Amino acid sequence: MVATFINCITVILGSLIGLVFHARIRDSIKEVVFISAGFISLVVGLRMALGSESYLIVLFSIGIGGIIGYLLRIENAILNLGGFFERLVRGKKRDKASAGERSKDFALGFLNASVLFCVGAMTIVGAIKAGAEGDYELILIKSVMDGFMAIMFTAAYGIGVIFSAITILIYQGGFTLAGAWLAPHIGEAGLIELSAVGGILVVMIGINLLKLRELKTSNFLPALLLVPLLTAVAPRVSELFSSVIG
């Protein structure tokens, strides 16, 4: 867990630095920050997504996971959570309209940073290696990268990004603690497709940051849970199909 704690600290420090810029930069400069963070997210996400070895698994994971997420209204739950966190930090505001907009920015910062910092293969592989082998190298490299991205995201969205450290602690820390048990169950193929699906979610973040279209990224989070299941089932379905055709 040591490496995960370091990762949380780098995100918190990066968020505090970004908060200084967020409070001082003009709206015109803030737009540049959004564009920069958006293109970086697109590049990172596309690189992850194109690493897939089975786009059918990615397609079904995103499609089915998205439907589940919309039915469960995960986006609304995240926005409500953002409002709760904001009230803890700032207290009640008189201007309800502006407070609602701040809550949305707070929630989006928390959500987008959490997705970006947690969906990559580096998170899962690094956490498993740290838990099973005591090898912290990948997580430490990721910590530095996350710290810099936290600066940009906080400059764009505000203090909500800092709460993504909680997500890292729970999600990445969970993989670290269960590393030895999870490694053989996920498998190399599962990690590859998990990274690809995560990449698509990061691309969605980039599209939102660039204001090309408003996508409810959080509604697609169930896709990450479906990937290991579909990866495990795919070979059996292929064998069954081959036997029927044969």
Accessible surface in RSA format (square Angstrom, percent):
REM  Atomic radii and reference values for relative SASA: ProtOr
REM  Chains: A
REM  Algorithm: Lee & Richards
REM  Probe-radius: 1.40
REM  Slices: 20
REM RES _ NUM      All-atoms   Total-Side   Main-Chain    Non-polar    All polar
REM                ABS   REL    ABS   REL    ABS   REL    ABS   REL    ABS   REL
RES MET A   1    58.33  30.2  39.34  26.0  18.99  45.2  39.93  33.9  18.41  24.4
RES VAL A   2    87.61  57.7  87.05  78.8   0.57   1.4  87.61  76.1   0.00   0.0
RES ALA A   3     1.71   1.6   1.59   2.5   0.12   0.3   1.70   2.4   0.01   0.0
RES THR A   4     1.31   0.9   1.12   1.1   0.19   0.5   0.00   0.0   1.31   2.0
RES PHE A   5   101.14  50.6 100.40  62.2   0.74   1.9 100.78  61.1   0.36   1.0
RES ILE A   6    65.99  37.6  65.90  49.1   0.09   0.2  65.99  47.5   0.00   0.0
RES ASN A   7     0.00   0.0   0.00   0.0   0.00   0.0   0.00   0.0   0.00   0.0
RES CYS A   8    11.24   8.5  11.24  12.5   0.00   0.0  10.15  25.7   1.10   1.2
RES ILE A   9    93.75  53.4  93.42  69.6   0.33   0.8  93.75  67.5   0.00   0.0
RES THR A  10    30.92  22.0  28.06  28.4   2.86   6.8  29.58  39.7   1.33   2.0
RES VAL A  11     0.00   0.0   0.00   0.0   0.00   0.0   0.00   0.0   0.00   0.0
RES ILE A  12    63.17  35.9  63.17  47.1   0.00   0.0  63.17  45.5   0.00   0.0
RES LEU A  13    98.07  54.6  97.63  69.8   0.45   1.1  97.70  68.6   0.37   1.0
RES GLY A  14     3.32   4.1   0.00   N/A   3.32   4.1   2.70   7.4   0.62   1.4
RES SER A  15     1.74   1.5   0.99   1.3   0.75   1.7   1.23   2.6   0.50   0.7
RES LEU A  16    84.57  47.1  79.81  57.1   4.76  12.0  80.23  56.3   4.34  11.7
RES ILE A  17    86.41  49.2  83.78  62.4   2.63   6.3  86.36  62.2   0.05   0.1
RES GLY A  18     0.00   0.0   0.00   N/A   0.00   0.0   0.00   0.0   0.00   0.0
RES LEU A  19    50.57  28.2  49.79  35.6   0.78   2.0  49.81  35.0   0.76   2.0
RES VAL A  20    75.18  49.5  70.11  63.5   5.07  12.2  75.02  65.2   0.15   0.4
RES PHE A  21   101.37  50.7 100.62  62.3   0.75   1.9 101.37  61.5   0.00   0.0
RES HIS A  22    44.89  24.5  39.34  27.3   5.55  14.2  18.97  19.5  25.92  30.2
RES ALA A  23    84.81  78.0  44.94  69.4  39.87  90.7  53.08  74.7  31.73  84.0
RES ARG A  24   195.15  81.9 164.22  83.7  30.92  73.6  55.61  76.0 139.54  84.6
RES ILE A  25    36.98  21.0  19.92  14.8  17.07  41.1  25.20  18.1  11.78  32.0
RES ARG A  26   165.69  69.6 157.67  80.4   8.02  19.1  73.72 100.8  91.97  55.7
RES ASP A  27   116.15  81.4 105.64 105.1  10.52  24.9  37.84  89.1  78.31  78.1
RES SER A  28    66.04  55.8  53.74  71.7  12.30  28.3  52.04 110.8  14.00  19.6
RES ILE A  29    73.02  41.6  73.02  54.4   0.00   0.0  73.02  52.6   0.00   0.0
RES LYS A  30    44.53  21.7  44.53  27.3   0.00   0.0  16.49  14.8  28.04  29.9
RES GLU A  31    99.48  57.1  96.09  72.7   3.39   8.1  24.22  46.8  75.26  61.5
RES VAL A  32    84.85  55.8  84.50  76.5   0.35   0.8  84.85  73.7   0.00   0.0
RES VAL A  33    25.39  16.7  23.81  21.6   1.58   3.8  25.39  22.1   0.00   0.0
RES PHE A  34    33.18  16.6  33.18  20.5   0.00   0.0  33.18  20.1   0.00   0.0
RES ILE A  35    73.60  41.9  73.60  54.8   0.00   0.0  73.60  53.0   0.00   0.0
RES SER A  36    42.27  35.7  34.26  45.7   8.01  18.5  21.30  45.4  20.97  29.4
RES ALA A  37     0.26   0.2   0.26   0.4   0.00   0.0   0.26   0.4   0.00   0.0
RES GLY A  38     0.00   0.0   0.00   N/A   0.00   0.0   0.00   0.0   0.00   0.0
RES PHE A  39   112.06  56.1 111.93  69.3   0.13   0.3 112.06  67.9   0.00   0.0
RES ILE A  40    65.69  37.4  63.02  47.0   2.67   6.4  65.58  47.2   0.11   0.3
RES SER A  41     0.20   0.2   0.00   0.0   0.20   0.5   0.20   0.4   0.00   0.0
RES LEU A  42    29.90  16.7  29.90  21.4   0.00   0.0  29.90  21.0   0.00   0.0
RES VAL A  43    99.37  65.4  95.97  86.9   3.40   8.2  97.97  85.1   1.40   3.8
RES VAL A  44    58.57  38.5  56.51  51.2   2.07   5.0  58.41  50.8   0.17   0.4
RES GLY A  45     0.00   0.0   0.00   N/A   0.00   0.0   0.00   0.0   0.00   0.0
RES LEU A  46    88.58  49.3  88.58  63.4   0.00   0.0  88.58  62.2   0.00   0.0
RES ARG A  47   199.14  83.6 182.92  93.2  16.22  38.6  60.32  82.4 138.82  84.1
RES MET A  48    35.29  18.3  27.00  17.9   8.29  19.7  24.46  20.8  10.83  14.3
RES ALA A  49    13.25  12.2  12.17  18.8   1.08   2.4  12.28  17.3   0.97   2.6
RES LEU A  50   124.97  69.6 106.31  76.1  18.66  46.9 106.74  75.0  18.23  49.1
RES GLY A  51    43.59  53.8   0.00   N/A  43.59  53.8  33.93  93.1   9.66  21.6
RES SER A  52    12.15  10.3   0.00   0.0  12.15  28.0   0.00   0.0  12.15  17.0
RES GLU A  53   134.46  77.2  96.25  72.8  38.21  91.0  42.38  82.0  92.09  75.2
RES SER A  54    35.31  29.8  28.66  38.2   6.65  15.3  23.44  49.9  11.87  16.6
RES TYR A  55   122.39  57.1 114.96  65.4   7.43  19.3 105.15  79.0  17.25  21.3
RES LEU A  56   119.39  66.5 117.63  84.2   1.76   4.4 117.80  82.7   1.59   4.3
RES ILE A  57    15.98   9.1  14.34  10.7   1.65   4.0  15.85  11.4   0.13   0.4
RES VAL A  58     7.79   5.1   7.79   7.1   0.00   0.0   7.79   6.8   0.00   0.0
RES LEU A  59   114.19  63.6 109.05  78.0   5.14  12.9 113.34  79.6   0.85   2.3
RES PHE A  60   106.95  53.5 105.32  65.2   1.63   4.2 106.95  64.8   0.00   0.0
RES SER A  61     0.00   0.0   0.00   0.0   0.00   0.0   0.00   0.0   0.00   0.0
RES ILE A  62    23.75  13.5  23.75  17.7   0.00   0.0  23.75  17.1   0.00   0.0
RES GLY A  63    34.18  42.2   0.00   N/A  34.18  42.2  32.14  88.2   2.04   4.6
RES ILE A  64    74.99  42.7  74.67  55.6   0.32   0.8  74.69  53.8   0.30   0.8
RES GLY A  65     0.00   0.0   0.00   N/A   0.00   0.0   0.00   0.0   0.00   0.0
RES GLY A  66     2.80   3.5   0.00   N/A   2.80   3.5   2.80   7.7   0.00   0.0
RES ILE A  67   110.37  62.8 106.33  79.2   4.03   9.7 109.48  78.8   0.88   2.4
RES ILE A  68    62.19  35.4  61.55  45.9   0.63   1.5  62.19  44.8   0.00   0.0
RES GLY A  69     0.00   0.0   0.00   N/A   0.00   0.0   0.00   0.0   0.00   0.0
RES TYR A  70   107.38  50.1  95.59  54.4  11.79  30.7  73.70  55.4  33.68  41.5
RES LEU A  71   139.42  77.6 113.73  81.4  25.69  64.6 116.83  82.0  22.60  60.8
RES LEU A  72   119.26  66.4  95.12  68.0  24.14  60.7  98.56  69.2  20.70  55.7
RES ARG A  73   151.07  63.4 145.73  74.3   5.34  12.7  50.28  68.7 100.79  61.1
RES ILE A  74    33.23  18.9  32.56  24.3   0.67   1.6  33.23  23.9   0.00   0.0
RES GLU A  75    15.08   8.7  15.06  11.4   0.03   0.1   4.25   8.2  10.83   8.8
RES ASN A  76    47.92  33.0  46.62  45.1   1.30   3.1  18.16  43.7  29.76  28.8
RES ALA A  77    58.12  53.4  47.97  74.0  10.15  23.1  52.66  74.2   5.46  14.5
RES ILE A  78    27.85  15.8  27.76  20.7   0.09   0.2  27.85  20.1   0.00   0.0
RES LEU A  79    49.71  27.7  44.32  31.7   5.39  13.5  44.54  31.3   5.17  13.9
RES ASN A  80   106.16  73.2  96.31  93.1   9.85  23.7  29.55  71.1  76.61  74.0
RES LEU A  81    65.68  36.6  61.56  44.0   4.12  10.4  65.20  45.8   0.48   1.3
RES GLY A  82     0.00   0.0   0.00   N/A   0.00   0.0   0.00   0.0   0.00   0.0
RES GLY A  83     5.90   7.3   0.00   N/A   5.90   7.3   5.90  16.2   0.00   0.0
RES PHE A  84    96.70  48.4  96.64  59.9   0.06   0.2  96.64  58.6   0.06   0.2
RES PHE A  85    27.27  13.6  27.27  16.9   0.00   0.0  27.27  16.5   0.00   0.0
RES GLU A  86     9.57   5.5   9.57   7.2   0.00   0.0   4.05   7.8   5.51   4.5
RES ARG A  87   129.46  54.4 119.98  61.2   9.48  22.6  44.86  61.3  84.61  51.3
RES LEU A  88   118.49  66.0  85.65  61.3  32.84  82.6  88.68  62.3  29.81  80.2
RES VAL A  89    67.54  44.4  34.22  31.0  33.32  80.3  39.80  34.6  27.74  75.2
RES ARG A  90    85.95  36.1  59.02  30.1  26.93  64.1  25.24  34.5  60.71  36.8
RES GLY A  91    34.51  42.6   0.00   N/A  34.51  42.6  28.30  77.7   6.21  13.9
RES LYS A  92   193.36  94.3 161.84  99.3  31.52  75.1 107.59  96.8  85.78  91.4
RES LYS A  93    94.51  46.1  70.88  43.5  23.64  56.3  28.71  25.8  65.81  70.1
RES ARG A  94   242.44 101.8 211.52 107.8  30.92  73.6  90.01 123.0 152.44  92.4
RES ASP A  95    80.05  56.1  71.39  71.1   8.66  20.5  34.52  81.3  45.53  45.4
RES LYS A  96   176.70  86.2 163.18 100.1  13.53  32.2 108.35  97.5  68.36  72.8
RES ALA A  97    85.63  78.7  61.67  95.2  23.96  54.5  74.73 105.2  10.90  28.9
RES SER A  98    38.07  32.2  30.84  41.2   7.24  16.7  34.83  74.2   3.24   4.5
RES ALA A  99    19.10  17.6  18.87  29.1   0.23   0.5  19.10  26.9   0.00   0.0
RES GLY A 100    41.14  50.7   0.00   N/A  41.14  50.7  33.83  92.8   7.30  16.4
RES GLU A 101   102.79  59.0  99.11  75.0   3.68   8.8  43.05  83.3  59.73  48.8
RES ARG A 102    75.37  31.6  72.81  37.1   2.56   6.1  44.72  61.1  30.65  18.6
RES SER A 103    24.95  21.1  24.73  33.0   0.22   0.5  13.83  29.4  11.12  15.6
RES LYS A 104    77.30  37.7  74.65  45.8   2.65   6.3  39.39  35.5  37.90  40.4
RES ASP A 105    53.27  37.3  53.27  53.0   0.00   0.0   7.38  17.4  45.89  45.8
RES PHE A 106     3.51   1.8   1.38   0.9   2.13   5.5   3.17   1.9   0.34   1.0
RES ALA A 107     0.18   0.2   0.00   0.0   0.18   0.4   0.18   0.3   0.00   0.0
RES LEU A 108    35.76  19.9  35.58  25.5   0.18   0.5  35.76  25.1   0.00   0.0
RES GLY A 109     0.00   0.0   0.00   N/A   0.00   0.0   0.00   0.0   0.00   0.0
RES PHE A 110    16.47   8.2  16.47  10.2   0.00   0.0  16.47  10.0   0.00   0.0
RES LEU A 111     6.55   3.6   6.13   4.4   0.42   1.1   6.55   4.6   0.00   0.0
RES ASN A 112     1.63   1.1   1.63   1.6   0.00   0.0   0.00   0.0   1.63   1.6
RES ALA A 113     0.00   0.0   0.00   0.0   0.00   0.0   0.00   0.0   0.00   0.0
RES SER A 114    10.62   9.0   9.64  12.9   0.98   2.3   9.92  21.1   0.70   1.0
RES VAL A 115     5.62   3.7   2.80   2.5   2.82   6.8   5.60   4.9   0.02   0.1
RES LEU A 116    25.36  14.1  11.02   7.9  14.34  36.0  11.02   7.7  14.34  38.6
RES PHE A 117     1.59   0.8   0.75   0.5   0.84   2.2   1.59   1.0   0.00   0.0
RES CYS A 118     6.75   5.1   6.68   7.5   0.06   0.1   6.68  16.9   0.06   0.1
RES VAL A 119     4.42   2.9   3.67   3.3   0.75   1.8   4.19   3.6   0.23   0.6
RES GLY A 120    13.46  16.6   0.00   N/A  13.46  16.6  12.83  35.2   0.63   1.4
RES ALA A 121    30.47  28.0  27.70  42.8   2.77   6.3  28.21  39.7   2.26   6.0
RES MET A 122    63.14  32.7  54.96  36.4   8.18  19.5  57.08  48.5   6.05   8.0
RES THR A 123     1.66   1.2   1.66   1.7   0.00   0.0   0.00   0.0   1.66   2.5
RES ILE A 124     0.86   0.5   0.86   0.6   0.00   0.0   0.86   0.6   0.00   0.0
RES VAL A 125    41.22  27.1  40.31  36.5   0.91   2.2  41.16  35.8   0.06   0.2
RES GLY A 126     0.09   0.1   0.00   N/A   0.09   0.1   0.07   0.2   0.02   0.0
RES ALA A 127     0.00   0.0   0.00   0.0   0.00   0.0   0.00   0.0   0.00   0.0
RES ILE A 128    13.44   7.6  13.44  10.0   0.00   0.0  13.44   9.7   0.00   0.0
RES LYS A 129    57.87  28.2  57.61  35.3   0.26   0.6  27.28  24.6  30.59  32.6
RES ALA A 130     8.68   8.0   1.39   2.1   7.29  16.6   1.39   2.0   7.29  19.3
RES GLY A 131    36.60  45.1   0.00   N/A  36.60  45.1   6.57  18.0  30.02  67.2
RES ALA A 132    48.56  44.6  14.65  22.6  33.91  77.1  15.99  22.5  32.57  86.3
RES GLU A 133   118.92  68.3  80.75  61.1  38.17  90.9  40.37  78.1  78.54  64.1
RES GLY A 134    47.61  58.7   0.00   N/A  47.61  58.7  22.53  61.8  25.08  56.2
RES ASP A 135    50.33  35.3  43.52  43.3   6.80  16.1  18.32  43.1  32.00  31.9
RES TYR A 136    77.18  36.0  72.79  41.4   4.39  11.4  44.62  33.5  32.56  40.1
RES GLU A 137   113.89  65.4 107.69  81.5   6.20  14.8  35.52  68.7  78.37  64.0
RES LEU A 138    50.25  28.0  49.06  35.1   1.19   3.0  49.06  34.5   1.19   3.2
RES ILE A 139     0.51   0.3   0.38   0.3   0.13   0.3   0.38   0.3   0.13   0.3
RES LEU A 140    70.80  39.4  68.37  48.9   2.43   6.1  68.83  48.3   1.97   5.3
RES ILE A 141    82.42  46.9  78.59  58.5   3.83   9.2  82.10  59.1   0.32   0.9
RES LYS A 142     9.47   4.6   9.47   5.8   0.00   0.0   9.47   8.5   0.00   0.0
RES SER A 143     1.36   1.2   1.36   1.8   0.00   0.0   1.36   2.9   0.00   0.0
RES VAL A 144    87.93  57.9  83.21  75.3   4.71  11.4  87.10  75.7   0.82   2.2
RES MET A 145   103.38  53.5  98.16  65.0   5.22  12.4  94.11  80.0   9.27  12.3
RES ASP A 146    10.62   7.4  10.62  10.6   0.00   0.0   0.00   0.0  10.62  10.6
RES GLY A 147     9.08  11.2   0.00   N/A   9.08  11.2   9.04  24.8   0.04   0.1
RES PHE A 148   133.52  66.8 130.27  80.7   3.25   8.5 130.38  79.0   3.14   9.0
RES MET A 149    29.10  15.1  29.10  19.3   0.00   0.0  18.60  15.8  10.50  13.9
RES ALA A 150     0.00   0.0   0.00   0.0   0.00   0.0   0.00   0.0   0.00   0.0
RES ILE A 151    40.31  22.9  40.31  30.0   0.00   0.0  40.31  29.0   0.00   0.0
RES MET A 152    45.37  23.5  43.76  29.0   1.62   3.8  30.89  26.3  14.48  19.2
RES PHE A 153     0.61   0.3   0.19   0.1   0.42   1.1   0.61   0.4   0.00   0.0
RES THR A 154     0.18   0.1   0.18   0.2   0.00   0.0   0.18   0.2   0.00   0.0
RES ALA A 155     5.47   5.0   5.47   8.4   0.00   0.0   5.47   7.7   0.00   0.0
RES ALA A 156     4.59   4.2   0.19   0.3   4.40  10.0   0.19   0.3   4.40  11.7
RES TYR A 157    17.86   8.3  11.09   6.3   6.77  17.6   6.08   4.6  11.78  14.5
RES GLY A 158     1.10   1.4   0.00   N/A   1.10   1.4   1.10   3.0   0.00   0.0
RES ILE A 159    32.95  18.7  31.83  23.7   1.11   2.7  31.96  23.0   0.99   2.7
RES GLY A 160     0.19   0.2   0.00   N/A   0.19   0.2   0.03   0.1   0.15   0.3
RES VAL A 161     0.00   0.0   0.00   0.0   0.00   0.0   0.00   0.0   0.00   0.0
RES ILE A 162    31.89  18.1  28.43  21.2   3.46   8.3  28.43  20.5   3.46   9.4
RES PHE A 163    34.65  17.3  32.67  20.2   1.99   5.2  34.65  21.0   0.00   0.0
RES SER A 164     0.00   0.0   0.00   0.0   0.00   0.0   0.00   0.0   0.00   0.0
RES ALA A 165     8.58   7.9   7.31  11.3   1.26   2.9   7.62  10.7   0.95   2.5
RES ILE A 166    74.16  42.2  72.77  54.2   1.38   3.3  73.92  53.2   0.24   0.6
RES THR A 167    35.30  25.1  31.72  32.2   3.58   8.5  30.80  41.4   4.50   6.8
RES ILE A 168     0.00   0.0   0.00   0.0   0.00   0.0   0.00   0.0   0.00   0.0
RES LEU A 169    69.10  38.5  65.50  46.9   3.61   9.1  65.50  46.0   3.61   9.7
RES ILE A 170   123.87  70.5 111.08  82.8  12.79  30.8 117.18  84.4   6.69  18.1
RES TYR A 171    65.24  30.5  57.81  32.9   7.43  19.3  59.24  44.5   6.00   7.4
RES GLN A 172     0.00   0.0   0.00   0.0   0.00   0.0   0.00   0.0   0.00   0.0
RES GLY A 173     1.03   1.3   0.00   N/A   1.03   1.3   1.03   2.8   0.00   0.0
RES GLY A 174    32.66  40.3   0.00   N/A  32.66  40.3  27.90  76.6   4.77  10.7
RES PHE A 175    32.27  16.1  30.68  19.0   1.59   4.1  31.10  18.9   1.17   3.3
RES THR A 176     7.78   5.5   5.41   5.5   2.37   5.6   4.98   6.7   2.80   4.2
RES LEU A 177   138.41  77.1 103.39  74.0  35.02  88.0 107.08  75.2  31.33  84.3
RES ALA A 178    35.67  32.8  29.16  45.0   6.51  14.8  35.67  50.2   0.00   0.0
RES GLY A 179     0.49   0.6   0.00   N/A   0.49   0.6   0.00   0.0   0.49   1.1
RES ALA A 180    74.65  68.6  55.78  86.1  18.87  42.9  58.22  82.0  16.43  43.5
RES TRP A 181   161.07  64.6 153.52  74.3   7.55  17.7 138.61  73.9  22.46  36.4
RES LEU A 182    31.68  17.6  31.68  22.7   0.00   0.0  31.68  22.2   0.00   0.0
RES ALA A 183    43.20  39.7  31.45  48.5  11.74  26.7  34.53  48.6   8.67  23.0
RES PRO A 184   101.72  74.1  65.23  59.5  36.49 132.6  77.71  64.2  24.00 149.2
RES HIS A 185   119.10  65.1  84.89  59.0  34.21  87.5  67.00  69.1  52.10  60.6
RES ILE A 186    21.59  12.3  12.19   9.1   9.40  22.7  12.66   9.1   8.93  24.2
RES GLY A 187    27.21  33.6   0.00   N/A  27.21  33.6  27.18  74.6   0.03   0.1
RES GLU A 188   136.89  78.6 124.94  94.5  11.95  28.5  46.13  89.2  90.76  74.1
RES ALA A 189    53.12  48.8  47.85  73.8   5.27  12.0  49.79  70.1   3.33   8.8
RES GLY A 190     0.24   0.3   0.00   N/A   0.24   0.3   0.03   0.1   0.21   0.5
RES LEU A 191    33.56  18.7  33.27  23.8   0.29   0.7  33.35  23.4   0.21   0.6
RES ILE A 192    44.19  25.1  38.43  28.6   5.76  13.9  42.90  30.9   1.29   3.5
RES GLU A 193     4.58   2.6   4.58   3.5   0.00   0.0   1.40   2.7   3.18   2.6
RES LEU A 194     7.05   3.9   7.05   5.0   0.00   0.0   7.05   5.0   0.00   0.0
RES SER A 195    15.13  12.8  15.05  20.1   0.08   0.2   6.18  13.2   8.94  12.5
RES ALA A 196     0.09   0.1   0.09   0.1   0.00   0.0   0.09   0.1   0.00   0.0
RES VAL A 197     0.00   0.0   0.00   0.0   0.00   0.0   0.00   0.0   0.00   0.0
RES GLY A 198     0.00   0.0   0.00   N/A   0.00   0.0   0.00   0.0   0.00   0.0
RES GLY A 199     0.00   0.0   0.00   N/A   0.00   0.0   0.00   0.0   0.00   0.0
RES ILE A 200    46.14  26.3  46.02  34.3   0.11   0.3  46.14  33.2   0.00   0.0
RES LEU A 201     0.00   0.0   0.00   0.0   0.00   0.0   0.00   0.0   0.00   0.0
RES VAL A 202     0.66   0.4   0.66   0.6   0.00   0.0   0.66   0.6   0.00   0.0
RES VAL A 203    23.32  15.3  23.32  21.1   0.00   0.0  23.32  20.3   0.00   0.0
RES MET A 204    21.04  10.9  21.04  13.9   0.00   0.0  21.04  17.9   0.00   0.0
RES ILE A 205     0.00   0.0   0.00   0.0   0.00   0.0   0.00   0.0   0.00   0.0
RES GLY A 206     0.00   0.0   0.00   N/A   0.00   0.0   0.00   0.0   0.00   0.0
RES ILE A 207    40.75  23.2  40.75  30.4   0.00   0.0  40.75  29.3   0.00   0.0
RES ASN A 208    29.58  20.4  17.00  16.4  12.58  30.3  13.37  32.2  16.20  15.7
RES LEU A 209     2.75   1.5   0.50   0.4   2.24   5.6   1.18   0.8   1.56   4.2
RES LEU A 210    28.73  16.0  10.60   7.6  18.14  45.6  11.95   8.4  16.78  45.2
RES LYS A 211   158.58  77.4 126.41  77.6  32.18  76.6  83.99  75.6  74.59  79.5
RES LEU A 212   124.05  69.1  91.25  65.3  32.80  82.5  94.63  66.5  29.43  79.2
RES ARG A 213   172.08  72.3 161.75  82.5  10.33  24.6  51.47  70.3 120.61  73.1
RES GLU A 214   131.86  75.7 104.27  78.9  27.59  65.7  51.31  99.2  80.55  65.8
RES LEU A 215    43.28  24.1  37.15  26.6   6.13  15.4  38.54  27.1   4.74  12.8
RES LYS A 216    88.22  43.0  87.41  53.6   0.81   1.9  38.88  35.0  49.34  52.6
RES THR A 217     1.41   1.0   0.66   0.7   0.76   1.8   0.66   0.9   0.76   1.1
RES SER A 218     0.00   0.0   0.00   0.0   0.00   0.0   0.00   0.0   0.00   0.0
RES ASN A 219     3.63   2.5   3.63   3.5   0.00   0.0   0.00   0.0   3.63   3.5
RES PHE A 220    33.28  16.7  33.28  20.6   0.00   0.0  33.28  20.2   0.00   0.0
RES LEU A 221    46.34  25.8  43.47  31.1   2.87   7.2  43.62  30.6   2.72   7.3
RES PRO A 222    13.53   9.9  11.68  10.6   1.85   6.7  13.20  10.9   0.32   2.0
RES ALA A 223     0.00   0.0   0.00   0.0   0.00   0.0   0.00   0.0   0.00   0.0
RES LEU A 224    22.68  12.6  18.50  13.2   4.18  10.5  18.50  13.0   4.18  11.3
RES LEU A 225   145.36  81.0 128.60  92.0  16.76  42.1 131.03  92.0  14.33  38.6
RES LEU A 226    29.43  16.4  29.43  21.1   0.00   0.0  29.43  20.7   0.00   0.0
RES VAL A 227     0.00   0.0   0.00   0.0   0.00   0.0   0.00   0.0   0.00   0.0
RES PRO A 228    44.97  32.8  38.44  35.0   6.52  23.7  39.75  32.8   5.22  32.4
RES LEU A 229   104.67  58.3  99.16  70.9   5.51  13.8 103.94  73.0   0.73   2.0
RES LEU A 230    41.18  22.9  39.70  28.4   1.49   3.7  39.74  27.9   1.44   3.9
RES THR A 231    18.29  13.0  14.61  14.8   3.68   8.8  14.61  19.6   3.68   5.6
RES ALA A 232    53.79  49.5  41.47  64.0  12.32  28.0  51.97  73.2   1.82   4.8
RES VAL A 233    60.15  39.6  60.15  54.5   0.00   0.0  60.15  52.3   0.00   0.0
RES ALA A 234    35.78  32.9  26.58  41.0   9.20  20.9  32.97  46.4   2.81   7.4
RES PRO A 235    73.24  53.4  64.86  59.1   8.37  30.4  72.83  60.1   0.41   2.5
RES ARG A 236   163.71  68.7 158.20  80.6   5.51  13.1  62.26  85.1 101.45  61.5
RES VAL A 237    83.97  55.3  82.33  74.5   1.65   4.0  83.53  72.6   0.45   1.2
RES SER A 238    64.37  54.4  57.47  76.7   6.90  15.9  29.40  62.6  34.97  49.0
RES GLU A 239   120.88  69.4 112.25  84.9   8.63  20.5  46.68  90.3  74.20  60.6
RES LEU A 240   119.29  66.4 114.66  82.0   4.62  11.6 118.87  83.5   0.42   1.1
RES PHE A 241   131.31  65.7 127.83  79.2   3.48   9.1 131.08  79.5   0.23   0.7
RES SER A 242    67.84  57.3  56.31  75.1  11.53  26.6  35.97  76.6  31.87  44.6
RES SER A 243    77.70  65.7  48.61  64.9  29.09  67.0  52.67 112.2  25.03  35.1
RES VAL A 244   112.45  74.0  83.90  76.0  28.55  68.8  90.86  78.9  21.60  58.6
RES ILE A 245   122.39  69.6  94.97  70.7  27.43  66.1  97.97  70.5  24.43  66.3
RES GLY A 246    95.86 118.2   0.00   N/A  95.86 118.2  49.57 136.0  46.29 103.7
END  Absolute sums over single chains surface
CHAIN  1 A    12795.4      10972.3       1823.1       9235.7       3559.7
END  Absolute sums over all chains
TOTAL         12795.4      10972.3       1823.1       9235.7       3559.7
